[in-house]
Amino acid sequence: MVVLGRSAHLGVFEQPGIIDIELAEKIMKQIGIERLANQDCNHMSGDGLQMVLIAKALINRPDIIVLDEPETGFDFRNQILVH
């Protein structure tokens, strides 16, 4: 799911490469969700999925991200991390 954030940088029939995968792993490690790397998004907790979606947004290193109540439903650790 995180690698899908790189889709805007891929050609029409191009698949993500090793650089895209390594970048996804780096982002997931930075925000502490590397344990979710091989989990099905349909079977994650709500805050786990929310963190994956945030990592998906961060993979392109944007200057700004606009989020609407990103901390809702998070445990205390993730609230501090997102804030």
Backbone bond lengths (Angstrom), bond angles and torsions (degrees), N, CA, C in turn:
res aa  C-N    CA-C-N  psi(-1)  N-CA   C-N-CA  omega(-1)  CA-C   N-CA-C  phi
1 M - - - 1.454 - - 1.534 110.55 -
2 V 1.305 117.48 -42.26 1.466 120.93 -178.67 1.528 110.19 -63.59
3 V 1.321 117.45 -41.56 1.466 121.55 -179.97 1.532 110.83 -62.05
4 L 1.315 118.16 -28.44 1.465 120.57 177.93 1.525 112.30 -58.55
5 G 1.318 117.06 -23.95 1.458 120.93 176.06 1.520 112.83 -61.83
6 R 1.315 116.79 -20.14 1.469 121.63 179.88 1.526 112.68 -88.19
7 S 1.321 118.70 -1.18 1.462 121.85 -173.46 1.526 113.49 -58.58
8 A 1.315 118.55 -29.28 1.465 121.07 178.72 1.528 111.73 -66.50
9 H 1.322 116.66 -18.26 1.464 121.35 -178.51 1.527 112.89 -98.23
10 L 1.320 116.34 2.59 1.460 121.03 -178.36 1.514 110.76 -104.63
11 G 1.319 116.05 151.38 1.456 121.04 175.63 1.520 110.81 -71.30
12 V 1.320 116.23 176.16 1.463 122.25 -175.10 1.528 112.37 -55.25
13 F 1.311 118.71 -48.32 1.455 121.54 -178.22 1.532 112.55 -109.78
14 E 1.306 116.03 12.08 1.460 121.45 -178.27 1.524 110.96 -79.38
15 Q 1.312 116.09 141.27 1.456 121.70 176.59 1.523 108.59 -104.99
16 P 1.335 116.59 155.60 1.463 119.21 178.00 1.532 110.52 -58.37
17 G 1.316 115.04 141.30 1.456 120.68 179.39 1.507 111.98 -102.03
18 I 1.300 115.97 -174.21 1.456 122.27 -178.37 1.527 111.58 -61.36
19 I 1.324 117.49 -35.40 1.470 120.36 178.72 1.524 110.47 -64.23
20 D 1.330 117.02 -42.02 1.470 120.97 178.13 1.521 111.23 -63.67
21 I 1.317 116.35 -42.07 1.465 120.96 -179.76 1.528 110.74 -67.38
22 E 1.320 116.96 -42.61 1.463 120.57 177.76 1.520 111.61 -63.57
23 L 1.325 116.56 -38.50 1.464 120.51 177.60 1.525 110.50 -64.56
24 A 1.329 117.72 -41.30 1.467 121.71 177.60 1.526 110.37 -62.36
25 E 1.312 116.72 -43.76 1.464 120.68 178.66 1.530 111.24 -62.81
26 K 1.329 116.32 -39.40 1.467 120.94 179.46 1.532 111.02 -64.93
27 I 1.316 116.73 -45.63 1.474 120.91 179.27 1.519 110.23 -62.58
28 M 1.333 116.57 -44.81 1.471 120.33 -179.34 1.529 110.64 -62.65
29 K 1.322 116.95 -38.97 1.463 120.00 177.71 1.527 110.86 -66.24
30 Q 1.338 116.63 -41.77 1.464 120.49 -179.10 1.521 112.43 -60.65
31 I 1.325 117.39 -35.36 1.466 118.61 -178.71 1.532 112.03 -100.81
32 G 1.327 116.25 6.69 1.459 121.00 170.92 1.518 115.92 77.96
33 I 1.327 117.21 30.96 1.464 119.00 -179.77 1.522 112.59 -121.62
34 E 1.320 117.62 21.80 1.454 119.92 -179.41 1.526 112.33 -59.62
35 R 1.318 117.64 -23.20 1.470 121.36 177.91 1.532 111.80 -65.55
36 L 1.339 116.73 -18.68 1.465 121.37 -178.89 1.533 112.82 -91.47
37 A 1.316 117.59 0.34 1.465 122.05 -171.69 1.526 113.95 -54.65
38 N 1.293 119.01 -38.13 1.457 121.18 -175.85 1.523 113.64 -109.60
39 Q 1.322 116.62 13.87 1.462 119.95 179.65 1.523 111.25 -89.22
40 D 1.300 115.44 147.64 1.463 122.47 175.59 1.529 108.08 -74.22
41 C 1.309 117.30 128.30 1.465 121.43 -179.11 1.526 112.36 -59.87
42 N 1.317 116.78 -26.39 1.468 120.48 178.72 1.524 113.14 -71.35
43 H 1.325 116.42 -13.40 1.460 120.57 -178.01 1.534 113.00 -117.13
44 M 1.314 116.93 15.67 1.464 121.17 179.05 1.523 110.41 -90.35
45 S 1.326 114.33 159.62 1.456 119.15 171.45 1.526 108.34 -69.47
46 G 1.318 116.60 164.00 1.465 120.85 179.97 1.507 113.04 -60.14
47 D 1.348 116.65 -43.60 1.467 116.90 -179.44 1.526 111.44 -74.82
48 G 1.329 118.33 -27.75 1.468 120.42 174.45 1.515 110.86 -63.08
49 L 1.322 116.32 -46.63 1.467 120.64 178.83 1.525 110.71 -64.19
50 Q 1.309 117.02 -40.21 1.471 120.79 178.93 1.531 110.22 -60.86
51 M 1.336 117.23 -41.57 1.461 120.74 179.28 1.532 110.63 -67.07
52 V 1.325 117.87 -37.32 1.465 121.27 176.89 1.524 109.75 -62.88
53 L 1.318 117.31 -42.22 1.466 121.03 179.43 1.531 111.38 -66.81
54 I 1.319 116.78 -34.36 1.468 120.17 175.15 1.531 109.78 -66.98
55 A 1.335 116.99 -41.87 1.473 120.53 176.51 1.528 110.38 -61.78
56 K 1.327 116.72 -38.49 1.467 121.46 177.38 1.525 110.72 -60.44
57 A 1.325 116.62 -37.31 1.465 120.60 177.81 1.527 111.48 -73.74
58 L 1.323 117.10 -34.53 1.463 121.38 -176.54 1.524 114.15 -78.93
59 I 1.316 118.48 -17.26 1.465 121.26 -173.46 1.528 112.90 -60.29
60 N 1.310 118.04 -24.19 1.465 121.39 179.37 1.521 113.04 -94.80
61 R 1.324 116.64 7.13 1.469 121.90 178.92 1.535 112.20 51.44
62 P 1.334 117.16 55.28 1.466 119.02 -179.85 1.527 111.24 -69.20
63 D 1.318 115.90 155.22 1.461 120.76 176.58 1.518 111.16 -71.06
64 I 1.325 116.83 -31.76 1.456 121.55 -178.38 1.530 109.30 -149.49
65 I 1.326 115.48 145.09 1.464 121.97 174.24 1.522 106.47 -129.88
66 V 1.309 116.21 130.19 1.461 120.93 177.53 1.527 107.78 -101.37
67 L 1.324 115.84 119.24 1.460 121.58 -178.48 1.524 109.39 -122.53
68 D 1.306 117.02 140.72 1.457 122.20 177.62 1.525 108.41 -100.79
69 E 1.318 116.73 108.32 1.463 124.11 -179.84 1.528 112.46 50.63
70 P 1.324 117.07 58.14 1.463 120.10 -175.56 1.530 114.57 -66.57
71 E 1.324 117.94 -18.91 1.467 121.08 -176.23 1.523 113.41 -90.97
72 T 1.310 118.07 -7.02 1.459 121.44 -176.32 1.521 110.41 -58.65
73 G 1.322 116.20 125.24 1.458 121.75 177.57 1.518 115.08 83.79
74 F 1.324 117.83 -0.85 1.460 120.63 -179.56 1.519 111.11 -79.48
75 D 1.336 115.87 153.33 1.450 119.74 168.88 1.537 106.99 -74.50
76 F 1.323 115.93 169.33 1.461 120.48 -173.32 1.526 112.69 -58.82
77 R 1.345 118.18 -41.00 1.462 121.84 -179.47 1.518 111.02 -59.54
78 N 1.309 117.30 -47.40 1.461 120.46 -178.35 1.528 111.78 -71.21
79 Q 1.328 117.95 -30.34 1.467 120.09 175.56 1.523 109.95 -60.92
80 I 1.323 116.41 -44.40 1.464 120.68 179.64 1.529 110.26 -66.79
81 L 1.315 117.00 -40.83 1.463 121.38 -179.48 1.521 111.79 -62.60
82 V 1.319 117.67 -42.85 1.461 121.66 -178.20 1.512 110.98 -75.16
83 H 1.306 116.52 -34.59 1.462 119.92 -177.04 1.493 109.15 -66.65
